[in-house]
Amino acid sequence: MTRWLPFPRLSVVLAALWLLLANSLSAGQVILAAALAVAIPLAVRRVFPTVPPIRRPLAALAYVALVLGDIVVANLRVARLVLSPVARLRPRLVEVPLAVRDPVVASALAATVTLTPGTVSVDLDLERGVLLVHALDAPDDAAVREDIKARYEARLRRVFEC
């Protein structure tokens, strides 16, 4: 099974997306969807990263809820900062040392930081174990560092048990 379908879930998603985009369940579209669902995963299997399994699904759901809530709060905070008559921004570039070494989990952390308004992941250096973050308004480096490590990295480590 893994020889022809190295990523079965990806194959299912690709076929479903093709059929949704085609907006047709004709025999030709179903055959094309099946062919794409086999061919694309076979073509990318050598470069596709090995995603660690989610060990704690409830912790993953809690993480998603936390990030969504943080996005809403950060949007309001950034709007207030940008729309205030006197901009008192304290932008910083902060190096956050990483405890996580898995490239997929580290990338998820970097993506989370970028999704949260007011922060952007600038560089992810796995060799040094450092995430470089630009914060729009930060009182000090330590506050940004501790917030990212405690709020996001620690939770991701629990989700993937790494």
Backbone bond lengths (Angstrom), bond angles and torsions (degrees), N, CA, C in turn:
res aa  C-N    CA-C-N  psi(-1)  N-CA   C-N-CA  omega(-1)  CA-C   N-CA-C  phi
1 M - - - 1.458 - - 1.529 110.87 -
2 T 1.341 116.97 -43.95 1.454 118.85 -177.27 1.520 112.06 -71.67
3 R 1.341 117.34 -19.00 1.466 119.46 178.34 1.534 110.42 -67.82
4 W 1.328 117.94 -43.85 1.463 121.78 -178.88 1.519 112.67 -92.73
5 L 1.307 116.57 -26.16 1.463 120.91 178.72 1.536 108.63 -129.03
6 P 1.333 117.46 79.86 1.461 119.25 -176.94 1.527 112.84 -65.31
7 F 1.329 117.07 -27.19 1.464 121.98 178.82 1.528 108.33 -131.56
8 P 1.336 117.53 81.64 1.475 120.01 -173.41 1.527 113.96 -57.68
9 R 1.331 116.85 -40.42 1.471 118.33 -179.92 1.528 111.46 -65.12
10 L 1.330 116.02 -38.98 1.463 119.85 176.46 1.524 110.16 -62.67
11 S 1.319 117.35 -39.86 1.464 121.15 178.67 1.526 111.01 -60.87
12 V 1.312 116.48 -43.64 1.472 120.60 179.04 1.529 110.35 -63.47
13 V 1.326 116.34 -44.27 1.474 120.51 -179.70 1.526 110.27 -63.93
14 L 1.328 117.52 -44.36 1.469 120.46 179.24 1.525 111.78 -60.88
15 A 1.326 117.04 -45.31 1.464 120.25 179.55 1.528 110.65 -62.72
16 A 1.327 115.95 -44.62 1.472 119.51 -179.65 1.526 110.87 -64.05
17 L 1.313 117.27 -43.34 1.467 119.95 179.18 1.527 111.38 -63.05
18 W 1.327 116.52 -41.58 1.462 119.04 178.91 1.525 110.53 -60.99
19 L 1.317 116.09 -45.18 1.467 119.09 -179.01 1.531 111.55 -66.47
20 L 1.322 116.71 -36.05 1.462 119.35 176.70 1.530 111.31 -66.64
21 L 1.337 116.39 -43.36 1.466 119.73 179.58 1.526 111.65 -67.94
22 A 1.326 116.77 -36.86 1.465 120.46 178.93 1.525 111.21 -73.29
23 N 1.339 115.48 -23.99 1.457 121.32 -179.79 1.529 111.42 55.94
24 S 1.344 114.41 39.99 1.457 119.35 -178.60 1.518 109.29 -154.51
25 L 1.316 115.54 143.77 1.455 121.59 174.39 1.520 110.89 -113.18
26 S 1.331 115.90 28.74 1.467 119.34 178.42 1.525 108.84 -66.50
27 A 1.322 115.39 159.08 1.467 120.31 -177.81 1.527 111.25 -57.55
28 G 1.322 117.75 -40.82 1.457 121.68 -179.82 1.531 112.09 -62.83
29 Q 1.324 116.78 -42.08 1.466 120.79 179.85 1.531 111.37 -69.08
30 V 1.320 116.90 -38.16 1.466 120.43 178.27 1.532 109.99 -65.94
31 I 1.344 117.14 -41.67 1.471 120.64 178.17 1.528 110.20 -64.92
32 L 1.328 116.66 -42.95 1.471 120.30 178.40 1.525 110.75 -64.13
33 A 1.313 117.79 -41.37 1.469 121.27 178.08 1.523 110.34 -61.75
34 A 1.326 117.43 -42.53 1.465 121.02 178.84 1.527 111.01 -65.37
35 A 1.323 116.74 -40.63 1.469 120.29 178.96 1.528 110.71 -64.15
36 L 1.316 117.21 -43.67 1.467 120.62 177.99 1.525 111.14 -65.36
37 A 1.333 116.10 -38.27 1.461 120.97 -179.36 1.521 112.20 -65.06
38 V 1.325 116.88 -23.86 1.473 120.87 176.65 1.530 109.98 -92.73
39 A 1.330 117.58 -45.15 1.464 121.70 -172.75 1.528 113.66 -68.79
40 I 1.323 118.20 -44.31 1.470 120.35 -175.70 1.524 111.56 -64.70
41 P 1.328 120.29 -50.04 1.468 118.66 177.10 1.530 113.29 -60.46
42 L 1.326 117.16 -36.19 1.467 119.16 176.95 1.526 111.02 -64.17
43 A 1.328 116.95 -37.10 1.464 121.35 -178.56 1.533 112.13 -70.79
44 V 1.323 117.86 -31.53 1.471 120.08 -175.24 1.523 114.02 -103.38
45 R 1.315 118.33 1.29 1.461 120.01 -172.36 1.526 113.36 -61.21
46 R 1.322 118.77 -30.86 1.456 120.63 -178.62 1.531 112.64 -75.94
47 V 1.325 117.56 -27.05 1.467 120.56 -178.27 1.525 112.92 -105.36
48 F 1.300 116.95 -9.22 1.464 121.34 -178.93 1.526 109.05 -72.08
49 P 1.329 118.48 128.49 1.460 119.16 -178.60 1.527 111.90 -69.43
50 T 1.313 114.95 151.07 1.455 120.18 175.77 1.525 107.46 -81.30
51 V 1.312 115.73 112.40 1.461 121.02 -178.02 1.525 108.82 -84.22
52 P 1.329 116.51 124.68 1.468 117.43 178.78 1.528 110.04 -66.42
53 P 1.312 117.16 147.01 1.469 118.99 -179.65 1.518 111.40 -70.02
54 I 1.318 114.92 146.07 1.469 120.31 175.27 1.519 106.31 -75.76
55 R 1.308 115.73 116.19 1.465 121.17 -175.65 1.524 112.24 -85.85
56 R 1.322 115.99 -27.83 1.472 120.52 -178.65 1.532 109.34 -129.05
57 P 1.326 117.42 90.84 1.467 120.65 -177.10 1.531 113.60 -60.53
58 L 1.327 117.59 -36.83 1.470 118.73 179.08 1.518 111.32 -67.48
59 A 1.324 116.98 -36.22 1.462 120.65 175.93 1.531 110.07 -66.46
60 A 1.330 116.99 -33.71 1.465 120.89 177.18 1.527 110.42 -66.05
61 L 1.329 116.87 -43.21 1.468 120.15 177.44 1.525 111.03 -63.85
62 A 1.324 116.68 -41.00 1.465 120.66 177.88 1.525 110.06 -63.51
63 Y 1.331 117.04 -37.63 1.462 121.32 178.74 1.528 110.44 -64.17
64 V 1.324 116.87 -46.03 1.467 120.88 179.04 1.529 110.17 -60.86
65 A 1.320 117.46 -42.99 1.465 121.07 178.56 1.532 110.71 -63.02
66 L 1.328 116.70 -42.42 1.465 120.86 178.38 1.527 110.69 -60.97
67 V 1.332 116.69 -47.04 1.462 120.48 -178.22 1.531 110.37 -64.00
68 L 1.327 117.66 -43.18 1.470 119.93 178.02 1.525 111.50 -61.02
69 G 1.316 116.76 -42.44 1.465 120.17 176.42 1.519 111.74 -63.98
70 D 1.318 116.85 -41.99 1.464 120.77 178.67 1.522 111.84 -63.99
71 I 1.334 116.94 -35.12 1.464 120.52 178.10 1.527 110.35 -63.55
72 V 1.322 116.94 -43.33 1.466 120.89 179.51 1.530 110.34 -64.05
73 V 1.332 116.82 -48.53 1.469 120.85 -178.96 1.531 110.36 -63.19
74 A 1.326 117.66 -43.69 1.460 121.25 -179.08 1.531 111.25 -65.70
75 N 1.328 117.43 -35.87 1.466 120.06 175.70 1.518 110.80 -59.75
76 L 1.320 116.80 -45.18 1.463 120.63 179.31 1.530 111.09 -64.92
77 R 1.318 116.56 -41.57 1.468 121.33 179.74 1.532 111.01 -63.81
78 V 1.318 116.91 -44.99 1.471 120.74 179.94 1.530 110.23 -67.17
79 A 1.317 117.82 -40.54 1.470 120.72 177.36 1.523 110.42 -59.67
80 R 1.335 116.86 -43.60 1.464 120.35 178.72 1.534 110.55 -62.77
81 L 1.312 117.04 -42.31 1.469 120.53 179.75 1.524 112.00 -64.63
82 V 1.308 115.92 -44.37 1.458 120.20 -176.21 1.522 111.64 -72.38
83 L 1.326 117.21 -36.60 1.463 121.01 -176.78 1.525 114.00 -87.97
84 S 1.305 117.84 -6.78 1.467 119.35 -179.63 1.527 109.17 -69.44
85 P 1.341 116.57 146.94 1.468 119.67 -176.34 1.536 112.74 -63.08
86 V 1.302 117.21 -32.95 1.455 120.64 179.27 1.519 107.90 -117.43
87 A 1.314 114.72 110.51 1.457 118.81 -179.06 1.526 109.45 -78.72
88 R 1.315 115.43 118.53 1.457 121.02 178.24 1.532 109.54 -115.48
89 L 1.295 114.72 52.27 1.453 119.59 -178.18 1.527 110.65 -74.53
90 R 1.310 114.38 143.38 1.465 120.94 175.82 1.527 107.55 -125.65
91 P 1.342 116.20 75.96 1.468 118.77 -177.95 1.529 111.06 -70.36
92 R 1.317 115.59 146.20 1.468 121.60 179.92 1.514 110.63 -146.47
93 L 1.330 114.31 149.71 1.461 121.48 165.80 1.522 105.95 -103.69
94 V 1.316 115.45 123.36 1.463 120.52 -174.34 1.522 109.45 -123.93
95 E 1.320 116.55 131.29 1.457 121.29 172.66 1.519 108.67 -89.58
96 V 1.332 115.40 122.37 1.459 121.14 179.43 1.527 108.07 -107.19
97 P 1.343 117.74 113.41 1.467 119.05 177.81 1.529 109.61 -69.85
98 L 1.328 115.97 136.56 1.459 120.86 -175.46 1.526 111.81 -102.62
99 A 1.315 115.00 136.60 1.460 120.85 172.25 1.525 109.35 -88.70
100 V 1.321 116.81 -25.70 1.457 121.88 -178.70 1.532 108.78 -83.86
101 R 1.338 115.85 137.49 1.468 120.62 -178.14 1.526 112.84 -116.55
102 D 1.324 117.51 -13.14 1.460 120.34 178.92 1.534 108.80 -68.58
103 P 1.340 118.11 127.68 1.464 119.83 -176.45 1.524 114.45 -62.79
104 V 1.320 118.10 -33.86 1.468 120.40 -179.60 1.521 110.27 -71.43
105 V 1.319 117.35 -42.77 1.469 120.85 179.51 1.526 109.85 -68.25
106 A 1.332 117.37 -40.20 1.469 120.22 177.55 1.527 110.50 -64.10
107 S 1.330 117.11 -37.59 1.467 120.72 177.03 1.526 111.09 -67.04
108 A 1.328 116.88 -36.59 1.473 120.40 176.34 1.528 109.95 -63.63
109 L 1.324 116.95 -39.56 1.462 120.80 176.53 1.525 110.51 -63.28
110 A 1.334 116.75 -46.74 1.466 120.70 179.22 1.527 110.86 -61.02
111 A 1.323 117.07 -40.44 1.466 120.94 178.56 1.521 111.14 -65.28
112 T 1.332 116.79 -39.91 1.462 120.77 178.21 1.519 110.67 -61.07
113 V 1.321 116.24 -44.83 1.471 120.58 179.76 1.524 109.93 -61.05
114 T 1.330 116.91 -41.96 1.460 120.64 -179.11 1.527 111.81 -70.52
115 L 1.329 117.76 -34.02 1.467 120.64 179.10 1.526 112.30 -67.81
116 T 1.318 116.57 -25.67 1.454 120.51 -178.08 1.522 109.01 -83.00
117 P 1.334 118.91 114.56 1.461 120.88 -177.94 1.536 111.60 -55.81
118 G 1.327 114.55 139.68 1.453 120.59 179.82 1.516 112.60 100.59
119 T 1.337 117.16 -12.02 1.457 121.03 176.34 1.522 109.40 -135.02
120 V 1.332 114.85 147.82 1.460 121.23 178.32 1.523 107.98 -140.20
121 S 1.317 116.74 133.37 1.456 120.80 172.83 1.521 107.47 -77.50
122 V 1.321 115.78 120.78 1.458 120.79 -177.56 1.525 110.73 -93.84
123 D 1.338 116.38 -39.23 1.461 120.12 -177.19 1.523 108.99 -153.32
124 L 1.322 115.23 142.08 1.458 121.67 174.61 1.518 106.98 -121.03
125 D 1.320 116.69 108.46 1.457 122.60 -178.00 1.525 108.44 -109.57
126 L 1.339 115.80 97.14 1.461 120.09 -177.42 1.516 112.27 -73.15
127 E 1.325 117.35 -26.80 1.470 119.53 178.04 1.526 110.69 -64.43
128 R 1.318 116.65 -43.49 1.461 121.27 177.73 1.526 111.98 -86.05
129 G 1.326 117.11 -16.70 1.457 121.20 -177.58 1.516 112.16 70.95
130 V 1.353 115.20 45.81 1.466 120.38 -175.09 1.530 109.63 -135.37
131 L 1.331 115.26 137.84 1.455 122.69 171.68 1.525 106.95 -111.05
132 L 1.336 116.97 122.19 1.461 121.31 178.01 1.520 107.75 -93.08
133 V 1.330 115.67 123.13 1.465 122.02 -174.84 1.522 109.83 -121.81
134 H 1.332 116.07 135.52 1.462 120.74 171.14 1.528 106.87 -99.48
135 A 1.329 115.36 122.27 1.467 121.19 177.75 1.522 108.27 -108.32
136 L 1.316 116.74 130.23 1.461 122.03 -178.66 1.519 112.22 -65.89
137 D 1.321 116.24 -40.83 1.458 120.70 -178.59 1.526 108.22 -144.55
138 A 1.320 115.40 106.47 1.464 120.07 -177.23 1.525 109.73 -136.07
139 P 1.316 116.72 130.81 1.465 119.51 179.16 1.528 112.02 -65.72
140 D 1.334 116.24 -39.80 1.465 120.22 177.84 1.521 110.09 -161.74
141 D 1.327 114.70 163.91 1.467 120.58 -178.18 1.521 112.33 -59.10
142 A 1.321 116.13 -43.05 1.467 120.80 -175.51 1.529 111.37 -61.35
143 A 1.323 117.41 -38.42 1.464 120.64 -179.35 1.531 110.71 -64.70
144 V 1.324 117.14 -43.07 1.467 121.36 178.98 1.524 109.34 -64.85
145 R 1.317 115.57 -47.06 1.465 122.07 -178.61 1.527 110.83 -57.81
146 E 1.321 116.47 -51.71 1.468 121.09 -177.44 1.521 112.10 -65.88
147 D 1.333 117.01 -36.90 1.464 120.48 179.26 1.532 110.34 -62.92
148 I 1.322 117.51 -46.87 1.465 121.40 -179.23 1.523 110.76 -65.97
149 K 1.324 116.72 -43.86 1.476 119.95 -177.80 1.529 111.64 -67.42
150 A 1.323 117.34 -44.10 1.467 120.58 -176.56 1.529 112.03 -77.06
151 R 1.324 116.57 -41.42 1.458 120.47 -173.89 1.519 112.75 -78.96
152 Y 1.330 116.86 -40.80 1.454 119.72 -172.04 1.530 113.84 -112.92
153 E 1.325 117.29 -53.21 1.465 118.72 -174.68 1.530 112.00 -62.33
154 A 1.315 117.09 -46.06 1.470 120.04 -179.23 1.532 111.12 -60.41
155 R 1.313 116.33 -40.15 1.465 119.95 179.28 1.526 112.14 -68.93
156 L 1.330 117.04 -40.54 1.463 119.97 176.93 1.528 110.83 -63.31
157 R 1.305 116.37 -38.58 1.471 119.89 177.87 1.524 110.64 -62.94
158 R 1.349 116.97 -35.83 1.470 120.06 176.68 1.523 111.06 -69.28
159 V 1.326 116.84 -41.13 1.467 120.52 -178.83 1.524 110.72 -61.26
160 F 1.334 116.98 -44.99 1.457 121.58 -176.26 1.531 113.43 -98.85
161 E 1.324 116.51 -1.94 1.463 122.78 -177.57 1.515 111.51 47.66
162 C 1.331 114.81 57.85 1.465 119.57 178.54 1.524 110.92 -127.97
